[in-house]
Amino acid sequence: METKSVNSIHKKDLYNLPDGWKLKKLGNLGKVSSGTTPFREKHDEYFANGTIHWVKTTDLNNSTIFFTEEKVTVRALNETSLRIYQPGTLLVAMYGGFNQIGRTGLLGVEATINQALSALQCNIEIALPEYVLAWLNGNVKAWRNFAGSSRKDPNITSKDINDFPVNLPPLPQQRKIAAILSTWDEAIQTADQLLKAKKERKRGLMQQLLTGQKRLPGFAGEWREVLFNDILREVKRPVKWNDDEVYHLLSVRRRSGGVFYRESLPGREILTQNLRTAKTGEFLISKMQIVHGASGLVREEHDGMKISGSYIAVVSQDRELLDIEYFDWYSQLKSFYRLCYTSSYGVHIEKMTFDFTDFLKRKISIPPTIGEQQAIAAVLNAANEEIRLATAEVEALKQQKRGLMQELLTGKTLVNVQNETA
C-alpha cells in the first residue's frame, strides 16, 4: 500500500503494528461520497426557512456536529442531488487550502453536506466512526504532503480520501481507545468553556468599569470629562542613524493585540531612517492601523526598542490625572475605536490615516481620582491573568491528549479490553 498518503505518515507508525491490528485504506472502511450546493439564486426556495441541516467546511469542529450555520429546505432536497446522511457519518474537508483540508466532523444529527466535503459511512462491523475520527484528527498534517501543491489553494480529492491509511485495531480496542479520547475531549471542552466564561466576564468588566456603569467599592464622585489634549503628551526620541547598527524593531497588532517585538535588522536593511526609541510606559498608536485597534502600551521587555515614524508615542501629561495603564485598557473599548475612526481620513478603511491633531480635540470621561483608575486597571489585569492561566490549562490538556493519541493510535500503548466484547 505504497501511496503518497502512506509516505506522509511515519512508516514506523503504520507497519510496526501489534498483533491483530491491520493497515487499511479509508475507502475500505465504508462508503465514501460527497454532497452539493443548491443554487444560491434560488435562495427563497432552497435556503429560506430551511429545516434540514447543511454542513459546510466552516461547520466542521473535529468533533460531533449538532448544529450548522445554514439549513436547506425539503424542496432543495427533492430537486437537487442532496441526500440525507445519518448520525455517525464521518465528514472530511477536501477544499480550502492547508488551513482547511483534513478538518473533520462526526454527524450527531441528520444532515446534508456540500461538495467540499467527503462523507464516510463506516461499516461498523469493521470500523467505529469515533475511532476513525480520532485517527484522522491525529494525522491531519499528513494531508499536506499530497494536496495539489501547484494550486494556489491546495485541495485533496476523493481518491486521496479513499487511499488515506488507517491503523485499525480490533473493534474492542477501537471502542476503548475512542472512549478514552472522548474523556479527554470532555475535559478539554469543560476547560474551554471556563476560558470562554472568563473572557466574557472580562469583556463585561471592561464595559462596566471603564465607562462608570459600575464603581469599585470605596470610590465615589463624579467622573470628569477632559480633552485628550489635556491628558496626553506626544514624545519623540529620534534615532541617530547608523547603517551598521542593529535595530530591534517593534510593531503593534490590530484588535488591541498589543505591542510586540517584530525583528532585528542592521540599518542598511531598513527602508526608512525615520526611527524613534520607545520607552516603557509609552502608549503607541499606529497612524495607518488605529482604525483597526492597532495601539498598545510599551512594557519593560520592549524598553529601548525602535518604532517607525508611522507610530505616535504618547504619555500621561500628569500622572496624578491619568494612569497610562488605565488608558491602555480604555483603548480596547469599541468607543475608543469609534473615536479614532472619526479622527481619521481617507476614502477606504484600509487606507485611512489618523489625524492626531483632531483626536486631541476630542473628549474622554475618566474616574475622578488616579486611585480609582489604578484600581480598575488592577481588576482587569487580574482578569487577564485568570485568562492566561485558563488558556495554559486548555493548551496543556490538548498537548497531553496529542501525546496520548500518539501512544494509543499506533499501538505503542495497548488498552486493556479483557472485559470488552466485540
N, C-alpha and C positions, 0 to 999 in steps of 0.2 A: 504494500500500500504506500508506495513512494510518491507522494504528491507534494505540491508546494505547501499545502496546509500542514502536512506531516513535518516538513522541514522547518516550519515556523514554530513548532513546539519542540522543546528539548527531547531528543530521541530517547534519552535515558528514562524520561517520564512516560514514554509511550510503550517501550518494548520491554523494560525490566519490570514486568508486572507479576503480582502474586498469583499463586495457583487459583484457577477459577475465573480470573479476570481476562477480558478479551479486548482487543483493539477493534473498534467498529467505526464505520462511517456514519455520520449523522443521518444520511438518507436511508440507511438500513434499519434505523430505529423506528420508522413510521412513515407516514405520508407527508411530503413537503409540497406546499402550494403557496400561492400569493393572492393578493387582493386587487382592488381597483379604486379609482376615484370617480365618483359620479360627476357629470358635467356641472361645473360651477355655475354655468349660465342658467341652469335650472335650479337655482338656489331655493326658490319658494317651493318647488315640487320635491326636491331631493334632500334638502337640509333643514328648512324652516320647521320648527316644532317637531323635529325628529325624535324618535323614541328608541332607536337601535344604536348601541354603542359602535363607534367607528374609530379604530385605533390608527394613529399616525406615529411616526418616529418619536415625536416630542412627548407622546404618552408613555413611551417605554421607560420603566423605572428600575430595570434589572431585578424586579420582584413581581409580586402579584398585582395585577391591574383590576381595579374595581370601577374606575371612572375614566371617561375620555373627555377631551376638550370639546369635541363635536359629536353629534349624533345624526344619523340619516333616517329617512322615512321608510315606511313599508313600500311606498311606491318606488323608491330608489332600489330597494332590494328586488322588487319584481321586474323592473325594467332595465337593470344593468347586470353585469356578471358578478356582483357582490354575492357573498354567501355568508351564512352564519357559522361561526366557529364556537365550539363548546368550551366551557371552563376546563382548564387543564391543557389547553393548546399553548404551545411554546412559540413565541414570536422572536424574530431576529431582524434587525435593521440592515438593509443592503445598500442604501444610498446615503449621501450627505457628508462624504469625506471622512477623514480619520477620526474626527470627534464624534461621529455618529455610528459608523458601521460596526456591527457586532453588539450594539445595545440590545438588551433582551427584555422580555416581559412574559409573564405567565397569566393567561386569562383566568380571572376569578369570576367572570360573568360572561354571558353570551355576547358575542361582538362580531362585527365585520372589520376588515382591515384594508388599508390602501396598498397600492402597488409597490411601495418602497419596502414592504415587509414580506418576509417568508414566514409561513406558518408550519410548524411541525406537530402533527398529531401522533403522539408516541403510541406504539404498540406496548401497552402496559404489561404484557407478558414478557417483554424483553427489557424495556427501559422505563423508569419512572420520570415523568417530566420535571419533577422537583430536583432530581439528581442531575439530569441533563442541564437544567438551568444553572445549577451550581458549577458544573464543568465549564459551560460557556462563559459564565461570569469570571471564572478563574483564569481563562485563557483568551480574554477579549483582545489583548495586544497581538495575538497571532494573526488576526485578520489583516493587519498592516502589511504583512510580508507577501501577500498575493493579491491585494487590491490593485486595481489598474493604475499603476504609477504614472502612466502617461497622461492621465486625465487631470484636469485642474482640481476636481473633487473626486478622489478615488472611490470606486464602488466595488461591491462584490456581487457575484452572480448566483443564480440558483444552483449552478453546478458547484460553485465554491461551497455553498451551504450543504449540498448533498455530500461533498467529499470531505467535509471537516471531520477530523479524527476525534474519537471519544474513547476514553478509558472506561470500560464498562465492567464493574464488579457484579457478582450475583445479586439478585433482587433484594434479599435481606440486608446486604451491606449497603446497597443503594439507598434503601429506606432509612437505615440507621444514620448514614452519612448526611442525608438530606435533613433528618430530624435534628442532628447536632448543629448543622449550619443554620437551620431555622431558629434555633435557640439564640445563636449569636446575632442573627438578624433582628430578633425581638429586642435584645439588649441594645443593639445599635439604634434601633428605632426609638426606644424609650429615651436613650441619651440624646438623640437628635431632637426629639420633641421638647425635652427640657431645655436644650440650647435655643430652640426657636422661641420658647416661652420667655427666656431671659432676654433675648433680643427684642421681643415685643415689649417687655417691661421697660427696657432701656429707652425705646422709642417713646413710650408713654411718659416716662420721667422727663425726658428731654423737652417734650412739648409742654408739659405742665410747669416744670421748674424754670425753664428758660424764657417763659412768657408771663410768669407771675400768676398763672392759674392756680398753682399750688405753692404754698410757702412752707419752708422747713421750720420746725419748732424753734422758738426763740427769736424769730425775726419778724419785724413789723415795719410799718412806714410805707409811704407811697413810693412806687417806682418813679424814676425820673427819666424824662425824655431828653436826650442830648444829641448834638450833631456829631457825626463821625469825625469831623474836623476838630472837635474839642477834646476827643479822647485818643485819637491815633496820630502817630507821627511817623513819616517815612524816614528810613535810614538807608544810606548808600555807602558802601565801602569798596570803591573801585580797586580792581586788581592791577598791580604793576606788572605788565606783561613780560613774559619770558618764554620764548619758543621751546626751551629745553626743560622748563619746569613741568612737573606732572601735577595736574589739577584734578582734585576729587570733586565730581560734579553731582549736584542734587537735582531732583525733579519732584513734582507734586502730582499725585494721582487724581483722577476725576472722582466724582461722587464722594468727596470728603475722605478719600483714601489715605490722605496724609503725605508727609514728606518722606522721600526715600533716596538712598544712595543709588545713582544710576551707573556711573562708570568713572574710571580714572584715565586721563589722556594727557600726553605731552602737549604743550601749547601749539606746536606746529600742526597738530591733527585736529584742532578745534576751529570750526568755521568762523566763529566770531570772537573778537578780542574784548567784547563788552561783558566782562565777568565781574561779579561782585562777591565779597565774602559774606557768608551768612553766619549768624551767631545764635547761640542758644536763647530761646525766648522770643525770637522774632517770628512774626506771622507772615507767611508768604502767600502772595496772590498771583496767579498766572493771568497775565493780561489777555492771553488768547484763549484760555480754557476755563476761566472763572464761571462762565455761564453753565458749565458742566460740573461745578463744585470743586474745581482744582485749587484748593487752598489748604494750608495746614501750618502747624507750629513746628519750629525747628527745635529738636530735642538735643540732649547732650552728645549723643553719639554722632551727630551731624555738625557739631560745632566747628567752625572754621572752613567748612567745605564751600564750594563755589556755586553760584547761581548765575544764569544768564540775565541779560538786560530785559528779557521778556517777563521777568518776575518783579513784583513790587514787594519790598520788605517793610513791615510796619511794626512799631512797638507802642506800648501804652505811654501816652504823654505824662500821665500821673498815676503811679501805682497805687495811690490811695483812692483813685477814682475808677480805674478799670483794671481788673485782673485779666492778663492776657490769656491765661488758660481758660477762664470763663468765656472769653471772646472766641477762642478756638471751638469750644462746644457750641456757642451760639451760631457760628458759621456753618454748622451742619444742618440747621433748620431750613425748611423749604422757603420760609420767608426771607432768609438771607440770600438764597439763590435768586429769588424774585428781585430783590433789591439790586443785586449785581447785574441781572439781566436788564433791568430798567436803566442802569448806568453804563450800558454798553451800546455800541452802534455797529451797524453792518446789515447787509441785505439777507444774510443767511446765518442761522445759529452757529454753524460750524466755522464761520469766518468773522464772527463778531469780535470786537476789540473793546476792552474795558476802559472806561473813562474815569480815572481815579479822581480827577478834579470834581466831576459831577457827583461821584459817590460820596465825597467828603461833605457835600451839602445836604445829604440825607440824614435821617434821624434813626436812633435806636433807643429802645426803652430798656433800662438796666436797673438792677436792685440798688437801693439807696446806699448800701454800705459795701465796702470791699470784703468784709467778713462774710456776708451772705453770698456774694459771688464765689468766694473761695469754698464755702460750704457746699454750694451747688456743684461746683467742679469736682469736689471730693466725692460726692454721692455718685456722680456719673462716672468718675474714674473707677470707683468700686464696682459699679455695674459692668464696666468694661472688663475688669479683672475677672469677674464671675463668668463672663462670656468667654474670655481667653481660656480659663480652666475647663469650662464645659466643652469648648472646641477641642482642646487637647484630649479630653476623655473620649470624645467621639472618634477622633483620629487614632487613638490608642486601641480602641475596640476594633476598628476597621483593620488596623495593622495586625492585630492578633488573629482576626478572622482570616486574613490573607495567608498568614503562616500556617494556620490550621488547615485551610483548603489545600495548600501545597502538600501537606502531610497526608491528608485523607484521600484526596482525589488521585494521587499517584500510587497509593497503596504502601507508602513508606511507613505509615502507621495504620494498622488494621483495627477496625472496630470489632467489638465483641458482640456477636449475634447468636450466641448459643441459645438464647431464649426467643429468638426471632424465627418466624416462619415465612416461607416464600410467599 
